Amino acid sequence: MIKWAFSLALLLAGGTSTAASGKALLASRYSEHGGITASGEAYSPAKLTAAHRTLPFGTLVRITNLSNGRTVVVRINDRGPFIRNRVIDVSQAAARQLQFSGLVPVSLETVGTRRGF
């Protein structure tokens, strides 16, 4: 629990984060279906958005695909993923920019906030 809390503190402080166990964090992509996100906005597969369990809505996060080095900045607007060992779900547009489908090892870095979305 302490290791997890330390990793979360690093992430919230704006540092690059990896899993406390030394394993890479895993990202997945949302389905292509629409719906309403936990923040109340409509999910759009065309926007650079993501779901994270604890980061505040509006947080901007730089995601780096550790398999190919590609990066993207997304805005947190939903909660999830709710599957163990996954740290973030990204929209279809973000997955395309990161060039992955399914699961991918990533690093995360908070880069700011955007309110009033």
Beta strands, then each sheet from edge to edge (+ up, - down):
strand 1: 25-29
strand 2: 49-51
strand 3: 59-65
strand 4: 71-78
strand 5: 86-90
strand 6: 103-113
sheet 1: 1+ 5+ 2- 4- 3+ 6- 1+
end
